[in-house]
Amino acid sequence: MLTSIILLAAALPFAASGCEDIFGGARGGAPPLLWRTPLEAKMSTSDELPATDRERVYAIAGGMVTFDARSGEIVWTYRLTFTVPKNATVRNGRVMAAEGIAFALDASTGKELWRFTPDSHSGFGESTADDRAFYFGTASHRVYALDQNTGALLWSRDLGPDWKYPGHVKGAAVSGDTLYVSAEQFYAQNGYISTGWIFAMDRATGEILWRYQNGEGKDWRTVSSSPTVAGALLLVSDATGNSFFAVDRFTGREVWRVMGAPGKFGPEYSPVVGDGTAYVASADNFVYAVDVQTGQIRWKTRTPASNYGFAVCGSRIFVSWPGLSVLDRTTGRVLYQADEEATEYPTSALVAHGDRVFMLGNRAAYAYRCN
């Protein structure tokens, strides 16, 4: 499935020096742009979450497109078969993702190593991996664990065998011997009424250890993200109910909840934790920083529109809305904000590695230095 690419002059990346302001900043100085790689028209960008390791960035743009992390040059592409995966997972020299099929590619060449066909498509949730297995869920409320080396099925588990309507697995995270999974249970065929669940599972067998229901089907609460492991807590976002909350990861008991602006949608992706603070960007136009243990808001900052992706990198937080804002991580002060009328803007979620942030836009892929 490896597709060779002949790059035209217009599609060549360029290295940038200084603070190139691609998005036409309306406030503050632009962060240092390291490279910008124009994308061909057929590489329609998505709003999904890129992945990165020390050498490459793996993103969805008319297929899986891999960029050299330092130069921005396109290294290889892979044609997707059915739908679009929510994210890619990089582990042990492999890139793994799940859509209509689950697959693993050699991270350096894009060569397909294995593929697996689940019972239903998997594009609604984020996958994850540990050193042994690749974990993902489907639209039929089932979780799969596959052997990373061969793609062989290790186990699968139906989270809701008695659920009358569909249920989408939204994401998974591994810590120690436990796999934590979030899922949305539909109370109607089209999902206009639903509830959210968090499951703790034995990562070796798939046995369910405990489960937590978000709001017991009341107040339009569900889940929209994979869990974030933060010490003894799991942090999860709820876009429909505009909140993010913490549960004890050993008991499933809710510890705290932060409610966003009434009548607005909330965060799409899970909070990111650093130095005792949880950060999240929400569709209610705010970016939040809260104390991990108590949920007390340390600061919140309004941006020009509904936020989607964000990345915490060094002393900065990069936020896409669509447009780009850069905030001071300690105070929430806006350091840079794109012009709302800019013709070039981010479209994907953001990912950080080391001192760099990567994203896709409506015309190109970008790498910025954090500080």
Disulfide bonds with the S-S distance in Angstrom:
Cys313-Cys370 1.70
